[in-house]
Amino acid sequence: MQCPTCSASNPAAAFQCATCGTPLASVETSHSGHTLKPGTKLSNGHYSVGKVLGQGGFGITYLGSDARLQRSVAIKEFFPFGCSRYNGAVQPSGALSSQDYRGARDRFLDEARVLAQFQCPGIVHVYATFEENNTAYMVMEFLKGKPLIELISDGRPLPESQAVSYIEKVGDALAVVHQAGILHRDIKPDNLMATNDGRVVLVDFGTAREFAAGKTKRMTAMLTPGYAPLEQYGQQARFGVFTDIYALGATLYHLLTGEVPTQATDRAAGVTLKSPRQLNPAVSQPVSDTVMWALETRAAQRPQTAHAFVEALRGTAPAPSRTTRGSGKAKTRARESAPSPTPPPVNPYLGRVQQLLAELARPAPPPPASRYDARLGEISSKLAWLAGVPQGPPTQCPACRQGALTHVTGQPDGRCPICRRGRLTDRKLDLEQCAVCHTGKLVEHRLADDEIFCPLCRAAPMQKQRRRQLGFAVDLWWVCLHCNTEMDVLTGGRAKLVRFQQDPHGIGRYQGQTLPISNWKRLSGRSDHYAACMHCRAQFDLLEEGRSTLVHVEADPYGAGAKHRGATLFRSAWSKLAQGLPVTAGNFHCPECRAEFEHDPAQRTLCLRQSDAPIEWLQHWKGRPLPLSAWYLAAAGKRSLRPGLLCPACRTEFDDEQGRLKLAWTHSSVLATAVGQTHSLPDWRRRGAGFPTAEEERQLRDEEARLGALRQQEQHGFMEAQRRQRAHLEEQITRLYKQSLLGGYVPLPLGAQRIQLRSGETLRWQSSAQKWKVRSHQGTLYWDVDAAGLLVVTSERLLFEPAGGSVWQRPLGKLIGVEVQSVRGSSILKTDFLDLQKPVGFVVNDSTWSIRLGDHSLDITLSPRDLAELLGSLRQNAC
């Protein structure tokens, strides 16, 4: 059985993977329609999905396997509550528009990238993020251990030291998260892993910072009753570090008591929350007080940083007592009797803002060395070197750069191709001159079809005669006038040997036999076509292809008959003998070197018959008819025997190849490796001098342009990444400083104060505005402008001072609702108060302030929605 998580092979009956521990028997049963099927491959097979580890309001976490690094990982899939899956792809629910879904998915990836920068042991490590299946994925370390909820699953609390130790580690990690401007929003024992290596790791982060900031109604799906503070139940409430502090205190409460704290909504309705010490007397009073401090329903009364909470747990900074913190009307009276305004609380965003400003102030790093630099350097050096390409004479030899190339065509010039001194002389042979007597002329004869040579002497044709009886010719008779052989010629093309006197060839054995005339002709051994000398009567049988055989000699003054009788030679050879020349003599000869050649004008070939020249290649050519051009190319020194260029100095030669030159042979070590290659003559001069050819230079320049463009693109990408990084830093600073402004941690630069503040009251907003009220016409309600003036928000009141009228104001404690509506193209801030029957509206334009933070200028824009968020949080604090 193959494990769907790590793809390891296991026995068929195995219940658990021996490699990663994934349960094998329950894999299929654990799969639901909206989760990925175990074994699903992601990121081109890089990761494999296994069983489901957990599921929250915005994601599903699977046990997975990293195929490349061979390790188990946790894979979190962005899957908001209510979504569905079709063919593996996630489809947004009806509650989420496609635009909202895409924005949330992008923020999920942004948060994953932020988490990836943390190297804190208490924060789960993020290895990679990617998009697939119309959603996003976060690959994290797979933690081996138990969630804290399993340590108290039997309802028994943990020892105080153990529980506090766990929460201290979580608090240190949470401080790092808060410093980056991120809220977890779902801290509970289920999301805290006690690992086998002694860590306590914070897992299951919110899917997006905007969601974590509570800006949409869908945020209610993320809270866990008992661990979520009151502000998480509101639709327009303000969230902050104190939101996570409440959940962290609730988690410690559960660990110390074994019970989940009473829900914040029940507490707001009057239900009392017992302290940990009341439920478990083993809990010390300081720890119990610190937990109750974190569980204050009013956000301003809780610890404002994770560090403050941890320090109180450790005892290095005592938690405020309940009497000091106060509640209800006592707190109101204490505030009214205070002699001076309370200083603003410590800004929890300040550390992160300063850290981001420091990052922003760092000088931008220079672009890293490009991977193309080395090759571009090589090309640049080669191109600079090409400026020194030699410009010699057009015919200069590329190999030795001394001789001038000559063009060798192989055309015959009449000179001897061996010695190059004498001129070839034609012997003008007489083919009709007799080779026996050297005097007579040969005359050709041809026998008729019914004639034959005498088969006994083979020297003369048989003569036809008629035998006579009583004066009448009675039959046909053949008589040889040379040897007196007689034969009867019978009907049917037959003849009978009757008598003979000489039998030099052993034909007499056929005497008395009658044979077909064709057989007697074959026994004669002679050709029907022959030549006879008119002077010495020598005879030659004429054969095909200009050959002839000496068959009969009577007078032999020069011994030719004795030496060549029966020999078959070309007629040109017999004519050489007729002139007293040896058979090996040619029809052309050189008077200087006495070389003998046989020239065939029809085939335009020349064959060497005899030469005494000590030339090695002549021995291979002797007796071979070769084209005339080959002889003259070889004579000029062209080894390839092809027309082309030749250097007389170094013997380098090139062959003509359709207007280009092919290197055939050279002594040059520079060009030796290029034998067989074809280039133009200018390119051969480049190669001979060690330079690339013009085509290679063009390729180098093309490569330089291509690599230069890639390097420029690479540098542009680096600069763009730097710009995006800087923009991201500025965006974070703007967001955190905006949260600081809205949270009251830094004052708004509102200019001159026009409203008299009460003791302890702080100014939170001041801008020009229009006040709108609801009117009625024939039973129809509509918004109408009431007055223009100045809108002021303090920590306790909402005031409007019209131009030339009295001030309208309401306490924030009576504000029951605030939202932004669009009316006739204007955004109206609609407010509802307990003591007013109709809502009051305000039209406020976006306000932009230029803030100077050290050497950096920051433009902060606050919109009507920001004002609505501010009023919502102030209303909650005033309750």
Protein Blocks (a to p, Z undefined) as FASTA:
>chain_A
ZZfklopacdfklcbdfklopafklmmmmpcfkbccehiagehhlaccdddfbdcfkbcc
dddddfklopaddddddddehiaceehiacddfklcfklmmmmmmmmmmmmmmmmmpccf
kbccdfbdcdeehiacddddddedddfklmmmnopacdfklmmmmmmmmmmmmmmmmmno
pafklacfklpccdfkopacdehiafbfklmnopafklmmmpcghjacfklmpmkbccdf
klmmmmmmmmmmmmmnopacddfklmmnopacddfklmmmkbcfklmmmmmmmmpfblkl
mcfbfklmmmmmnopaccddfklnogajllmmmmmmpmbdcdddddfklmmmmmmmmmmm
pccddddddfklmmmmmmmmmmmmmmmpccddfklcfklomaccdddehiaehiafklom
accddekiafkbcfklomaccddddddfkbccdfklopaccddddddeehiafbdcdddf
klopacdddehhiacdfbdfbdfkopmmmgoiacdfklmmmmnopafbdcddfklopacd
ddehhiacdfbdfbdfkommmmmgoiacdfklmmmmmnopafkbcfbdcfklopacdddf
klopacdfbdcbfcfklmmmgopacdfklmmmmmnopanopacdddfklopacddeehia
cdfbdfbfklmmmgoiacdfklmmmmmnopacfklmmmmmmmmmmmmmmmmmmmmmmmmm
mmmmmmmmmmmmmmmmmmmmmnopaccdebjafbdcdehiacfbdcdddddddddeehia
cdddfbdcdddddfkbccdddehiacddddfklpgbdcdddeehiacdddddfkbcbdcd
dddddddddddehjaccdddddfklmmmmmmmmmmmmZZ
